[in-house]
Amino acid sequence: MECDFCTRLSDDHSQRLLKVLVIGDLGVGKTSIIKRYVHQVFSQHYRATIGVDFALKVLQWDHATVVRLQLWDIAG
């Protein structure tokens, strides 16, 4: 049974795509949290997101499941 928030990437049930929309007020750190989680980097320099930015994080959930997190960074 498929979850409503999971998208099947292929006939192989071992791959999942989760789309995560990160929302919040202007300047609260949405982009910083995403960059830290995906790339393990942090910058103290503020640069406003214009429109939408995307990041992808691939996780090995268990021995048989790969989860791809598509993180959507929405401008505040």
mmCIF file of the N, C-alpha and C atoms, coordinates in Angstrom:
data_MODEL
# 
_entry.id   MODEL 
# 
loop_
_atom_site.group_PDB 
_atom_site.id 
_atom_site.type_symbol 
_atom_site.label_atom_id 
_atom_site.label_alt_id 
_atom_site.label_comp_id 
_atom_site.label_asym_id 
_atom_site.label_entity_id 
_atom_site.label_seq_id 
_atom_site.pdbx_PDB_ins_code 
_atom_site.Cartn_x 
_atom_site.Cartn_y 
_atom_site.Cartn_z 
_atom_site.occupancy 
_atom_site.B_iso_or_equiv 
_atom_site.pdbx_formal_charge 
_atom_site.auth_seq_id 
_atom_site.auth_comp_id 
_atom_site.auth_asym_id 
_atom_site.auth_atom_id 
_atom_site.pdbx_PDB_model_num 
ATOM 1   N N  . MET A 1 1  ? 0.840  -1.182 0.000   1.00 0.00 ? 1  MET A N  1 
ATOM 2   C CA . MET A 1 1  ? 0.000  0.000  0.000   1.00 0.00 ? 1  MET A CA 1 
ATOM 3   C C  . MET A 1 1  ? 0.880  1.239  0.000   1.00 0.00 ? 1  MET A C  1 
ATOM 4   N N  . GLU A 1 2  ? 0.676  2.139  -0.941  1.00 0.00 ? 2  GLU A N  1 
ATOM 5   C CA . GLU A 1 2  ? 1.472  3.357  -1.075  1.00 0.00 ? 2  GLU A CA 1 
ATOM 6   C C  . GLU A 1 2  ? 0.981  4.441  -0.128  1.00 0.00 ? 2  GLU A C  1 
ATOM 7   N N  . CYS A 1 3  ? 1.910  5.171  0.458   1.00 0.00 ? 3  CYS A N  1 
ATOM 8   C CA . CYS A 1 3  ? 1.566  6.333  1.278   1.00 0.00 ? 3  CYS A CA 1 
ATOM 9   C C  . CYS A 1 3  ? 1.132  7.467  0.361   1.00 0.00 ? 3  CYS A C  1 
ATOM 10  N N  . ASP A 1 4  ? 0.270  8.357  0.864   1.00 0.00 ? 4  ASP A N  1 
ATOM 11  C CA . ASP A 1 4  ? -0.167 9.498  0.066   1.00 0.00 ? 4  ASP A CA 1 
ATOM 12  C C  . ASP A 1 4  ? 0.989  10.430 -0.260  1.00 0.00 ? 4  ASP A C  1 
ATOM 13  N N  . PHE A 1 5  ? 1.968  10.560 0.636   1.00 0.00 ? 5  PHE A N  1 
ATOM 14  C CA . PHE A 1 5  ? 3.067  11.494 0.437   1.00 0.00 ? 5  PHE A CA 1 
ATOM 15  C C  . PHE A 1 5  ? 4.283  10.853 -0.217  1.00 0.00 ? 5  PHE A C  1 
ATOM 16  N N  . CYS A 1 6  ? 4.213  9.596  -0.539  1.00 0.00 ? 6  CYS A N  1 
ATOM 17  C CA . CYS A 1 6  ? 5.327  8.904  -1.200  1.00 0.00 ? 6  CYS A CA 1 
ATOM 18  C C  . CYS A 1 6  ? 5.028  8.760  -2.684  1.00 0.00 ? 6  CYS A C  1 
ATOM 19  N N  . THR A 1 7  ? 6.028  8.988  -3.487  1.00 0.00 ? 7  THR A N  1 
ATOM 20  C CA . THR A 1 7  ? 5.893  8.802  -4.926  1.00 0.00 ? 7  THR A CA 1 
ATOM 21  C C  . THR A 1 7  ? 6.757  7.628  -5.332  1.00 0.00 ? 7  THR A C  1 
ATOM 22  N N  . ARG A 1 8  ? 6.184  6.700  -6.051  1.00 0.00 ? 8  ARG A N  1 
ATOM 23  C CA . ARG A 1 8  ? 6.947  5.554  -6.513  1.00 0.00 ? 8  ARG A CA 1 
ATOM 24  C C  . ARG A 1 8  ? 7.847  6.000  -7.662  1.00 0.00 ? 8  ARG A C  1 
ATOM 25  N N  . LEU A 1 9  ? 9.151  5.750  -7.546  1.00 0.00 ? 9  LEU A N  1 
ATOM 26  C CA . LEU A 1 9  ? 10.105 6.139  -8.583  1.00 0.00 ? 9  LEU A CA 1 
ATOM 27  C C  . LEU A 1 9  ? 10.176 5.110  -9.701  1.00 0.00 ? 9  LEU A C  1 
ATOM 28  N N  . SER A 1 10 ? 9.902  3.884  -9.387  1.00 0.00 ? 10 SER A N  1 
ATOM 29  C CA . SER A 1 10 ? 9.941  2.812  -10.388 1.00 0.00 ? 10 SER A CA 1 
ATOM 30  C C  . SER A 1 10 ? 9.064  1.676  -9.883  1.00 0.00 ? 10 SER A C  1 
ATOM 31  N N  . ASP A 1 11 ? 9.088  0.562  -10.573 1.00 0.00 ? 11 ASP A N  1 
ATOM 32  C CA . ASP A 1 11 ? 8.344  -0.605 -10.110 1.00 0.00 ? 11 ASP A CA 1 
ATOM 33  C C  . ASP A 1 11 ? 8.979  -1.207 -8.869  1.00 0.00 ? 11 ASP A C  1 
ATOM 34  N N  . ASP A 1 12 ? 10.216 -0.826 -8.599  1.00 0.00 ? 12 ASP A N  1 
ATOM 35  C CA . ASP A 1 12 ? 10.940 -1.298 -7.429  1.00 0.00 ? 12 ASP A CA 1 
ATOM 36  C C  . ASP A 1 12 ? 10.450 -0.543 -6.205  1.00 0.00 ? 12 ASP A C  1 
ATOM 37  N N  . HIS A 1 13 ? 9.875  -1.246 -5.240  1.00 0.00 ? 13 HIS A N  1 
ATOM 38  C CA . HIS A 1 13 ? 9.332  -0.616 -4.036  1.00 0.00 ? 13 HIS A CA 1 
ATOM 39  C C  . HIS A 1 13 ? 10.425 -0.159 -3.076  1.00 0.00 ? 13 HIS A C  1 
ATOM 40  N N  . SER A 1 14 ? 11.688 -0.328 -3.440  1.00 0.00 ? 14 SER A N  1 
ATOM 41  C CA . SER A 1 14 ? 12.778 0.012  -2.530  1.00 0.00 ? 14 SER A CA 1 
ATOM 42  C C  . SER A 1 14 ? 13.231 1.460  -2.679  1.00 0.00 ? 14 SER A C  1 
ATOM 43  N N  . GLN A 1 15 ? 12.596 2.248  -3.548  1.00 0.00 ? 15 GLN A N  1 
ATOM 44  C CA . GLN A 1 15 ? 12.970 3.649  -3.721  1.00 0.00 ? 15 GLN A CA 1 
ATOM 45  C C  . GLN A 1 15 ? 11.769 4.539  -3.447  1.00 0.00 ? 15 GLN A C  1 
ATOM 46  N N  . ARG A 1 16 ? 11.991 5.601  -2.687  1.00 0.00 ? 16 ARG A N  1 
ATOM 47  C CA . ARG A 1 16 ? 10.931 6.546  -2.359  1.00 0.00 ? 16 ARG A CA 1 
ATOM 48  C C  . ARG A 1 16 ? 11.431 7.959  -2.595  1.00 0.00 ? 16 ARG A C  1 
ATOM 49  N N  . LEU A 1 17 ? 10.521 8.829  -2.995  1.00 0.00 ? 17 LEU A N  1 
ATOM 50  C CA . LEU A 1 17 ? 10.800 10.251 -3.135  1.00 0.00 ? 17 LEU A CA 1 
ATOM 51  C C  . LEU A 1 17 ? 9.863  10.997 -2.203  1.00 0.00 ? 17 LEU A C  1 
ATOM 52  N N  . LEU A 1 18 ? 10.434 11.753 -1.276  1.00 0.00 ? 18 LEU A N  1 
ATOM 53  C CA . LEU A 1 18 ? 9.645  12.577 -0.370  1.00 0.00 ? 18 LEU A CA 1 
ATOM 54  C C  . LEU A 1 18 ? 9.915  14.030 -0.707  1.00 0.00 ? 18 LEU A C  1 
ATOM 55  N N  . LYS A 1 19 ? 8.859  14.777 -0.942  1.00 0.00 ? 19 LYS A N  1 
ATOM 56  C CA . LYS A 1 19 ? 8.983  16.203 -1.238  1.00 0.00 ? 19 LYS A CA 1 
ATOM 57  C C  . LYS A 1 19 ? 8.653  16.972 0.033   1.00 0.00 ? 19 LYS A C  1 
ATOM 58  N N  . VAL A 1 20 ? 9.615  17.762 0.506   1.00 0.00 ? 20 VAL A N  1 
ATOM 59  C CA . VAL A 1 20 ? 9.469  18.498 1.759   1.00 0.00 ? 20 VAL A CA 1 
ATOM 60  C C  . VAL A 1 20 ? 9.486  19.982 1.446   1.00 0.00 ? 20 VAL A C  1 
ATOM 61  N N  . LEU A 1 21 ? 8.414  20.672 1.760   1.00 0.00 ? 21 LEU A N  1 
ATOM 62  C CA . LEU A 1 21 ? 8.296  22.102 1.550   1.00 0.00 ? 21 LEU A CA 1 
ATOM 63  C C  . LEU A 1 21 ? 8.683  22.799 2.848   1.00 0.00 ? 21 LEU A C  1 
ATOM 64  N N  . VAL A 1 22 ? 9.759  23.606 2.801   1.00 0.00 ? 22 VAL A N  1 
ATOM 65  C CA . VAL A 1 22 ? 10.237 24.314 3.986   1.00 0.00 ? 22 VAL A CA 1 
ATOM 66  C C  . VAL A 1 22 ? 9.715  25.748 3.909   1.00 0.00 ? 22 VAL A C  1 
ATOM 67  N N  . ILE A 1 23 ? 8.845  26.094 4.855   1.00 0.00 ? 23 ILE A N  1 
ATOM 68  C CA . ILE A 1 23 ? 8.224  27.416 4.843   1.00 0.00 ? 23 ILE A CA 1 
ATOM 69  C C  . ILE A 1 23 ? 8.485  28.131 6.157   1.00 0.00 ? 23 ILE A C  1 
ATOM 70  N N  . GLY A 1 24 ? 8.426  29.444 6.111   1.00 0.00 ? 24 GLY A N  1 
ATOM 71  C CA . GLY A 1 24 ? 8.606  30.254 7.308   1.00 0.00 ? 24 GLY A CA 1 
ATOM 72  C C  . GLY A 1 24 ? 8.789  31.705 6.929   1.00 0.00 ? 24 GLY A C  1 
ATOM 73  N N  . ASP A 1 25 ? 8.842  32.561 7.923   1.00 0.00 ? 25 ASP A N  1 
ATOM 74  C CA . ASP A 1 25 ? 9.012  33.995 7.693   1.00 0.00 ? 25 ASP A CA 1 
ATOM 75  C C  . ASP A 1 25 ? 10.377 34.301 7.095   1.00 0.00 ? 25 ASP A C  1 
ATOM 76  N N  . LEU A 1 26 ? 10.498 35.479 6.535   1.00 0.00 ? 26 LEU A N  1 
ATOM 77  C CA . LEU A 1 26 ? 11.742 35.976 5.950   1.00 0.00 ? 26 LEU A CA 1 
ATOM 78  C C  . LEU A 1 26 ? 12.847 36.024 7.003   1.00 0.00 ? 26 LEU A C  1 
ATOM 79  N N  . GLY A 1 27 ? 14.005 35.460 6.687   1.00 0.00 ? 27 GLY A N  1 
ATOM 80  C CA . GLY A 1 27 ? 15.185 35.579 7.537   1.00 0.00 ? 27 GLY A CA 1 
ATOM 81  C C  . GLY A 1 27 ? 15.242 34.664 8.746   1.00 0.00 ? 27 GLY A C  1 
ATOM 82  N N  . VAL A 1 28 ? 14.403 33.618 8.801   1.00 0.00 ? 28 VAL A N  1 
ATOM 83  C CA . VAL A 1 28 ? 14.411 32.741 9.976   1.00 0.00 ? 28 VAL A CA 1 
ATOM 84  C C  . VAL A 1 28 ? 15.433 31.608 9.883   1.00 0.00 ? 28 VAL A C  1 
ATOM 85  N N  . GLY A 1 29 ? 16.008 31.370 8.683   1.00 0.00 ? 29 GLY A N  1 
ATOM 86  C CA . GLY A 1 29 ? 17.049 30.358 8.555   1.00 0.00 ? 29 GLY A CA 1 
ATOM 87  C C  . GLY A 1 29 ? 16.662 29.125 7.772   1.00 0.00 ? 29 GLY A C  1 
ATOM 88  N N  . LYS A 1 30 ? 15.632 29.200 6.967   1.00 0.00 ? 30 LYS A N  1 
ATOM 89  C CA . LYS A 1 30 ? 15.209 28.039 6.169   1.00 0.00 ? 30 LYS A CA 1 
ATOM 90  C C  . LYS A 1 30 ? 16.343 27.538 5.279   1.00 0.00 ? 30 LYS A C  1 
ATOM 91  N N  . THR A 1 31 ? 16.961 28.447 4.539   1.00 0.00 ? 31 THR A N  1 
ATOM 92  C CA . THR A 1 31 ? 18.053 28.080 3.631   1.00 0.00 ? 31 THR A CA 1 
ATOM 93  C C  . THR A 1 31 ? 19.244 27.540 4.415   1.00 0.00 ? 31 THR A C  1 
ATOM 94  N N  . SER A 1 32 ? 19.565 28.156 5.533   1.00 0.00 ? 32 SER A N  1 
ATOM 95  C CA . SER A 1 32 ? 20.696 27.702 6.355   1.00 0.00 ? 32 SER A CA 1 
ATOM 96  C C  . SER A 1 32 ? 20.492 26.290 6.871   1.00 0.00 ? 32 SER A C  1 
ATOM 97  N N  . ILE A 1 33 ? 19.284 25.980 7.307   1.00 0.00 ? 33 ILE A N  1 
ATOM 98  C CA . ILE A 1 33 ? 18.991 24.632 7.798   1.00 0.00 ? 33 ILE A CA 1 
ATOM 99  C C  . ILE A 1 33 ? 19.135 23.607 6.678   1.00 0.00 ? 33 ILE A C  1 
ATOM 100 N N  . ILE A 1 34 ? 18.600 23.928 5.509   1.00 0.00 ? 34 ILE A N  1 
ATOM 101 C CA . ILE A 1 34 ? 18.689 23.012 4.373   1.00 0.00 ? 34 ILE A CA 1 
ATOM 102 C C  . ILE A 1 34 ? 20.135 22.799 3.953   1.00 0.00 ? 34 ILE A C  1 
ATOM 103 N N  . LYS A 1 35 ? 20.911 23.887 3.818   1.00 0.00 ? 35 LYS A N  1 
ATOM 104 C CA . LYS A 1 35 ? 22.320 23.752 3.408   1.00 0.00 ? 35 LYS A CA 1 
ATOM 105 C C  . LYS A 1 35 ? 23.132 22.973 4.430   1.00 0.00 ? 35 LYS A C  1 
ATOM 106 N N  . ARG A 1 36 ? 22.854 23.180 5.703   1.00 0.00 ? 36 ARG A N  1 
ATOM 107 C CA . ARG A 1 36 ? 23.567 22.453 6.755   1.00 0.00 ? 36 ARG A CA 1 
ATOM 108 C C  . ARG A 1 36 ? 23.238 20.960 6.685   1.00 0.00 ? 36 ARG A C  1 
ATOM 109 N N  . TYR A 1 37 ? 21.976 20.631 6.487   1.00 0.00 ? 37 TYR A N  1 
ATOM 110 C CA . TYR A 1 37 ? 21.561 19.237 6.436   1.00 0.00 ? 37 TYR A CA 1 
ATOM 111 C C  . TYR A 1 37 ? 22.075 18.515 5.192   1.00 0.00 ? 37 TYR A C  1 
ATOM 112 N N  . VAL A 1 38 ? 21.997 19.172 4.041   1.00 0.00 ? 38 VAL A N  1 
ATOM 113 C CA . VAL A 1 38 ? 22.348 18.513 2.775   1.00 0.00 ? 38 VAL A CA 1 
ATOM 114 C C  . VAL A 1 38 ? 23.847 18.548 2.505   1.00 0.00 ? 38 VAL A C  1 
ATOM 115 N N  . HIS A 1 39 ? 24.493 19.704 2.732   1.00 0.00 ? 39 HIS A N  1 
ATOM 116 C CA . HIS A 1 39 ? 25.894 19.886 2.340   1.00 0.00 ? 39 HIS A CA 1 
ATOM 117 C C  . HIS A 1 39 ? 26.864 19.990 3.516   1.00 0.00 ? 39 HIS A C  1 
ATOM 118 N N  . GLN A 1 40 ? 26.373 19.974 4.751   1.00 0.00 ? 40 GLN A N  1 
ATOM 119 C CA . GLN A 1 40 ? 27.194 20.117 5.952   1.00 0.00 ? 40 GLN A CA 1 
ATOM 120 C C  . GLN A 1 40 ? 28.014 21.408 5.950   1.00 0.00 ? 40 GLN A C  1 
ATOM 121 N N  . VAL A 1 41 ? 27.436 22.499 5.454   1.00 0.00 ? 41 VAL A N  1 
ATOM 122 C CA . VAL A 1 41 ? 28.108 23.796 5.456   1.00 0.00 ? 41 VAL A CA 1 
ATOM 123 C C  . VAL A 1 41 ? 27.187 24.842 6.086   1.00 0.00 ? 41 VAL A C  1 
ATOM 124 N N  . PHE A 1 42 ? 27.793 25.893 6.624   1.00 0.00 ? 42 PHE A N  1 
ATOM 125 C CA . PHE A 1 42 ? 27.041 27.008 7.182   1.00 0.00 ? 42 PHE A CA 1 
ATOM 126 C C  . PHE A 1 42 ? 27.738 28.298 6.795   1.00 0.00 ? 42 PHE A C  1 
ATOM 127 N N  . SER A 1 43 ? 26.959 29.274 6.386   1.00 0.00 ? 43 SER A N  1 
ATOM 128 C CA . SER A 1 43 ? 27.494 30.590 6.053   1.00 0.00 ? 43 SER A CA 1 
ATOM 129 C C  . SER A 1 43 ? 26.776 31.634 6.889   1.00 0.00 ? 43 SER A C  1 
ATOM 130 N N  . GLN A 1 44 ? 27.516 32.567 7.434   1.00 0.00 ? 44 GLN A N  1 
ATOM 131 C CA . GLN A 1 44 ? 26.922 33.641 8.218   1.00 0.00 ? 44 GLN A CA 1 
ATOM 132 C C  . GLN A 1 44 ? 26.426 34.777 7.336   1.00 0.00 ? 44 GLN A C  1 
ATOM 133 N N  . HIS A 1 45 ? 26.725 34.710 6.050   1.00 0.00 ? 45 HIS A N  1 
ATOM 134 C CA . HIS A 1 45 ? 26.317 35.771 5.123   1.00 0.00 ? 45 HIS A CA 1 
ATOM 135 C C  . HIS A 1 45 ? 24.895 35.513 4.642   1.00 0.00 ? 45 HIS A C  1 
ATOM 136 N N  . TYR A 1 46 ? 24.047 36.491 4.840   1.00 0.00 ? 46 TYR A N  1 
ATOM 137 C CA . TYR A 1 46 ? 22.632 36.366 4.481   1.00 0.00 ? 46 TYR A CA 1 
ATOM 138 C C  . TYR A 1 46 ? 22.427 36.697 3.011   1.00 0.00 ? 46 TYR A C  1 
ATOM 139 N N  . ARG A 1 47 ? 21.735 35.819 2.316   1.00 0.00 ? 47 ARG A N  1 
ATOM 140 C CA . ARG A 1 47 ? 21.341 36.051 0.927   1.00 0.00 ? 47 ARG A CA 1 
ATOM 141 C C  . ARG A 1 47 ? 19.908 35.565 0.789   1.00 0.00 ? 47 ARG A C  1 
ATOM 142 N N  . ALA A 1 48 ? 19.010 36.482 0.493   1.00 0.00 ? 48 ALA A N  1 
ATOM 143 C CA . ALA A 1 48 ? 17.594 36.132 0.401   1.00 0.00 ? 48 ALA A CA 1 
ATOM 144 C C  . ALA A 1 48 ? 17.336 35.181 -0.763  1.00 0.00 ? 48 ALA A C  1 
ATOM 145 N N  . THR A 1 49 ? 16.468 34.219 -0.539  1.00 0.00 ? 49 THR A N  1 
ATOM 146 C CA . THR A 1 49 ? 16.045 33.308 -1.599  1.00 0.00 ? 49 THR A CA 1 
ATOM 147 C C  . THR A 1 49 ? 15.007 34.020 -2.459  1.00 0.00 ? 49 THR A C  1 
ATOM 148 N N  . ILE A 1 50 ? 15.223 33.973 -3.761  1.00 0.00 ? 50 ILE A N  1 
ATOM 149 C CA . ILE A 1 50 ? 14.276 34.580 -4.695  1.00 0.00 ? 50 ILE A CA 1 
ATOM 150 C C  . ILE A 1 50 ? 13.501 33.448 -5.352  1.00 0.00 ? 50 ILE A C  1 
ATOM 151 N N  . GLY A 1 51 ? 12.207 33.413 -5.138  1.00 0.00 ? 51 GLY A N  1 
ATOM 152 C CA . GLY A 1 51 ? 11.388 32.344 -5.716  1.00 0.00 ? 51 GLY A CA 1 
ATOM 153 C C  . GLY A 1 51 ? 11.529 31.060 -4.929  1.00 0.00 ? 51 GLY A C  1 
ATOM 154 N N  . VAL A 1 52 ? 12.002 30.001 -5.594  1.00 0.00 ? 52 VAL A N  1 
ATOM 155 C CA . VAL A 1 52 ? 12.130 28.678 -4.984  1.00 0.00 ? 52 VAL A CA 1 
ATOM 156 C C  . VAL A 1 52 ? 13.517 28.129 -5.283  1.00 0.00 ? 52 VAL A C  1 
ATOM 157 N N  . ASP A 1 53 ? 14.109 27.468 -4.304  1.00 0.00 ? 53 ASP A N  1 
ATOM 158 C CA . ASP A 1 53 ? 15.384 26.773 -4.486  1.00 0.00 ? 53 ASP A CA 1 
ATOM 159 C C  . ASP A 1 53 ? 15.143 25.316 -4.087  1.00 0.00 ? 53 ASP A C  1 
ATOM 160 N N  . PHE A 1 54 ? 15.939 24.400 -4.649  1.00 0.00 ? 54 PHE A N  1 
ATOM 161 C CA . PHE A 1 54 ? 15.762 22.979 -4.387  1.00 0.00 ? 54 PHE A CA 1 
ATOM 162 C C  . PHE A 1 54 ? 17.071 22.365 -3.907  1.00 0.00 ? 54 PHE A C  1 
ATOM 163 N N  . ALA A 1 55 ? 16.959 21.347 -3.077  1.00 0.00 ? 55 ALA A N  1 
ATOM 164 C CA . ALA A 1 55 ? 18.118 20.558 -2.669  1.00 0.00 ? 55 ALA A CA 1 
ATOM 165 C C  . ALA A 1 55 ? 17.673 19.097 -2.607  1.00 0.00 ? 55 ALA A C  1 
ATOM 166 N N  . LEU A 1 56 ? 18.602 18.187 -2.853  1.00 0.00 ? 56 LEU A N  1 
ATOM 167 C CA . LEU A 1 56 ? 18.299 16.766 -2.832  1.00 0.00 ? 56 LEU A CA 1 
ATOM 168 C C  . LEU A 1 56 ? 19.236 16.059 -1.857  1.00 0.00 ? 56 LEU A C  1 
ATOM 169 N N  . LYS A 1 57 ? 18.665 15.254 -0.985  1.00 0.00 ? 57 LYS A N  1 
ATOM 170 C CA . LYS A 1 57 ? 19.432 14.455 -0.027  1.00 0.00 ? 57 LYS A CA 1 
ATOM 171 C C  . LYS A 1 57 ? 19.015 13.008 -0.213  1.00 0.00 ? 57 LYS A C  1 
ATOM 172 N N  . VAL A 1 58 ? 19.977 12.139 -0.454  1.00 0.00 ? 58 VAL A N  1 
ATOM 173 C CA . VAL A 1 58 ? 19.699 10.713 -0.640  1.00 0.00 ? 58 VAL A CA 1 
ATOM 174 C C  . VAL A 1 58 ? 20.092 9.980  0.631   1.00 0.00 ? 58 VAL A C  1 
ATOM 175 N N  . LEU A 1 59 ? 19.160 9.192  1.154   1.00 0.00 ? 59 LEU A N  1 
ATOM 176 C CA . LEU A 1 59 ? 19.376 8.458  2.401   1.00 0.00 ? 59 LEU A CA 1 
ATOM 177 C C  . LEU A 1 59 ? 19.181 6.971  2.176   1.00 0.00 ? 59 LEU A C  1 
ATOM 178 N N  . GLN A 1 60 ? 19.976 6.169  2.849   1.00 0.00 ? 60 GLN A N  1 
ATOM 179 C CA . GLN A 1 60 ? 19.778 4.719  2.868   1.00 0.00 ? 60 GLN A CA 1 
ATOM 180 C C  . GLN A 1 60 ? 18.959 4.439  4.120   1.00 0.00 ? 60 GLN A C  1 
ATOM 181 N N  . TRP A 1 61 ? 17.673 4.105  3.949   1.00 0.00 ? 61 TRP A N  1 
ATOM 182 C CA . TRP A 1 61 ? 16.778 3.950  5.095   1.00 0.00 ? 61 TRP A CA 1 
ATOM 183 C C  . TRP A 1 61 ? 17.022 2.619  5.812   1.00 0.00 ? 61 TRP A C  1 
ATOM 184 N N  . ASP A 1 62 ? 17.058 1.579  5.097   1.00 0.00 ? 62 ASP A N  1 
ATOM 185 C CA . ASP A 1 62 ? 17.399 0.268  5.645   1.00 0.00 ? 62 ASP A CA 1 
ATOM 186 C C  . ASP A 1 62 ? 18.188 -0.464 4.566   1.00 0.00 ? 62 ASP A C  1 
ATOM 187 N N  . HIS A 1 63 ? 18.348 -1.742 4.706   1.00 0.00 ? 63 HIS A N  1 
ATOM 188 C CA . HIS A 1 63 ? 19.160 -2.476 3.726   1.00 0.00 ? 63 HIS A CA 1 
ATOM 189 C C  . HIS A 1 63 ? 18.546 -2.475 2.333   1.00 0.00 ? 63 HIS A C  1 
ATOM 190 N N  . ALA A 1 64 ? 17.232 -2.232 2.247   1.00 0.00 ? 64 ALA A N  1 
ATOM 191 C CA . ALA A 1 64 ? 16.568 -2.381 0.954   1.00 0.00 ? 64 ALA A CA 1 
ATOM 192 C C  . ALA A 1 64 ? 15.905 -1.106 0.434   1.00 0.00 ? 64 ALA A C  1 
ATOM 193 N N  . THR A 1 65 ? 15.913 -0.027 1.202   1.00 0.00 ? 65 THR A N  1 
ATOM 194 C CA . THR A 1 65 ? 15.158 1.161  0.805   1.00 0.00 ? 65 THR A CA 1 
ATOM 195 C C  . THR A 1 65 ? 16.053 2.390  0.690   1.00 0.00 ? 65 THR A C  1 
ATOM 196 N N  . VAL A 1 66 ? 15.949 3.057  -0.453  1.00 0.00 ? 66 VAL A N  1 
ATOM 197 C CA . VAL A 1 66 ? 16.626 4.340  -0.670  1.00 0.00 ? 66 VAL A CA 1 
ATOM 198 C C  . VAL A 1 66 ? 15.559 5.424  -0.660  1.00 0.00 ? 66 VAL A C  1 
ATOM 199 N N  . VAL A 1 67 ? 15.791 6.464  0.141   1.00 0.00 ? 67 VAL A N  1 
ATOM 200 C CA . VAL A 1 67 ? 14.853 7.580  0.235   1.00 0.00 ? 67 VAL A CA 1 
ATOM 201 C C  . VAL A 1 67 ? 15.538 8.817  -0.325  1.00 0.00 ? 67 VAL A C  1 
ATOM 202 N N  . ARG A 1 68 ? 14.866 9.465  -1.257  1.00 0.00 ? 68 ARG A N  1 
ATOM 203 C CA . ARG A 1 68 ? 15.361 10.727 -1.813  1.00 0.00 ? 68 ARG A CA 1 
ATOM 204 C C  . ARG A 1 68 ? 14.486 11.846 -1.261  1.00 0.00 ? 68 ARG A C  1 
ATOM 205 N N  . LEU A 1 69 ? 15.104 12.748 -0.507  1.00 0.00 ? 69 LEU A N  1 
ATOM 206 C CA . LEU A 1 69 ? 14.391 13.894 0.025   1.00 0.00 ? 69 LEU A CA 1 
ATOM 207 C C  . LEU A 1 69 ? 14.578 15.063 -0.918  1.00 0.00 ? 69 LEU A C  1 
ATOM 208 N N  . GLN A 1 70 ? 13.522 15.565 -1.462  1.00 0.00 ? 70 GLN A N  1 
ATOM 209 C CA . GLN A 1 70 ? 13.583 16.759 -2.304  1.00 0.00 ? 70 GLN A CA 1 
ATOM 210 C C  . GLN A 1 70 ? 13.100 17.908 -1.427  1.00 0.00 ? 70 GLN A C  1 
ATOM 211 N N  . LEU A 1 71 ? 14.035 18.768 -1.019  1.00 0.00 ? 71 LEU A N  1 
ATOM 212 C CA . LEU A 1 71 ? 13.737 19.865 -0.112  1.00 0.00 ? 71 LEU A CA 1 
ATOM 213 C C  . LEU A 1 71 ? 13.490 21.135 -0.915  1.00 0.00 ? 71 LEU A C  1 
ATOM 214 N N  . TRP A 1 72 ? 12.309 21.712 -0.777  1.00 0.00 ? 72 TRP A N  1 
ATOM 215 C CA . TRP A 1 72 ? 11.921 22.917 -1.485  1.00 0.00 ? 72 TRP A CA 1 
ATOM 216 C C  . TRP A 1 72 ? 12.095 24.082 -0.522  1.00 0.00 ? 72 TRP A C  1 
ATOM 217 N N  . ASP A 1 73 ? 12.949 25.017 -0.881  1.00 0.00 ? 73 ASP A N  1 
ATOM 218 C CA . ASP A 1 73 ? 13.225 26.205 -0.087  1.00 0.00 ? 73 ASP A CA 1 
ATOM 219 C C  . ASP A 1 73 ? 12.423 27.365 -0.678  1.00 0.00 ? 73 ASP A C  1 
ATOM 220 N N  . ILE A 1 74 ? 11.354 27.745 0.008   1.00 0.00 ? 74 ILE A N  1 
ATOM 221 C CA . ILE A 1 74 ? 10.445 28.769 -0.489  1.00 0.00 ? 74 ILE A CA 1 
ATOM 222 C C  . ILE A 1 74 ? 10.826 30.123 0.111   1.00 0.00 ? 74 ILE A C  1 
ATOM 223 N N  . ALA A 1 75 ? 10.831 31.165 -0.715  1.00 0.00 ? 75 ALA A N  1 
ATOM 224 C CA . ALA A 1 75 ? 11.145 32.505 -0.230  1.00 0.00 ? 75 ALA A CA 1 
ATOM 225 C C  . ALA A 1 75 ? 10.127 32.923 0.831   1.00 0.00 ? 75 ALA A C  1 
ATOM 226 N N  . GLY A 1 76 ? 10.617 33.591 1.881   1.00 0.00 ? 76 GLY A N  1 
ATOM 227 C CA . GLY A 1 76 ? 9.761  34.028 2.986   1.00 0.00 ? 76 GLY A CA 1 
ATOM 228 C C  . GLY A 1 76 ? 8.824  35.091 2.570   1.00 0.00 ? 76 GLY A C  1 
# 
